[in-house]
Amino acid sequence: MGELSTWCGEWLGSPPVRTLFERAHLSTVVGLRLADGREVVVKARPFAHRLAGCLEVQRRMHRAGFPCPEPLAGPVLVDVQGPLKGLAVTAEARVPGGTVLPPRPDAPELFAAALARLTAAAPSVADVPSLAPAPPWNGWDHGDPRLWPWPDDLDVDLNDRPGPGRLDETACRVRTRLRRAALPEVVGHGDFESQNIRWNGDELHVVHDWDSAVARPEAALAGLAAAVFPAGGPENRPATVAGTERFLAGYARARGRRWTREESEVAWAAGLWVLAFNAKKASAARPDDPAAAGLAEEVPERLRRAGA
């Protein structure tokens, strides 16, 4: 903890005295109690210019009263020798409490209303530093002329792995649909999954993972979430077509405006993109993964709704 203790002393004004938790995936995340009594969460991950925009979105959301952790420091690019060298480090206040939402009939509507609230409170794209490039699971406009962006947590070129089935064709069709979308971008959350959200009953307690802040059309943000909102929760699965439909209907009610045909198609296309990307990545990691087979049954209906 030596280097982390030094970082906390320099940037937070107090060294840690206890580790509360530690986990690692795309970021190393450590919960700490500081000597001055504060509880904080420190994150370290590879540097990306978009992190400055993500932190500013989080800062503005907290100031606006939206339930998210308060940013305290960073992003700081560590340039001294040690385990943190070359990583971007941030700190935020720890928000304890809350639970993932248990299975309940109105889950799509609750998640949809929470996302609509988030999007309505978000700053404008012009008011924050760039959030580009988007993470690969919503990066249909990535710079590579080939179909698939580089995956976030696998060292493999998905474009070198054909299939399974017609997954590449499906992704190509929705990518083409999304790239011709004529909708303005707004700031929102690009990974609105159950695992990143905590509730007190049916009240939103906190939304985590602001490294996933993105600039996308509102319909695309809703569509992404509508396809994956149960992930990481008790059911830990993508949404069904029916669940996606209910989420999008609930979001439209929460924002007080129906979807236009263009918005509806973009929403369904964005949802199918993230499902296809996740299935492609899963098959690259494990060829017998059932994700692609499960998605294949829904592809025709999702493509129809996407106008793709």
Secondary structure, DSSP 8 states (H G I E B T S, - for coil): -HHHHHHHHHHTSS-EEEEEEEEESSSEEEEEEETTS-EEEEEEEE--THHHHHHHHHHHHHHTT-SS--EEEEEEE--SSSTTTTEEEEEEE-----B-----TTHHHHHHHHHHHHHHHS--GGGS----S--GGG-TT-S-SSS----SS--S-GGGS--STTHHHHHHHHHHHHHT----EEEEES---GGGEEEETTEEEEE--GGGEEEEEHHHHHHHHHHHTTTTSSS-S---HHHHHHHHHHHHHHHTS---HHHHHHHHHHHHHHHHHHHHHHHHH-TT-THHHHHHTTHHHHHHHHT-
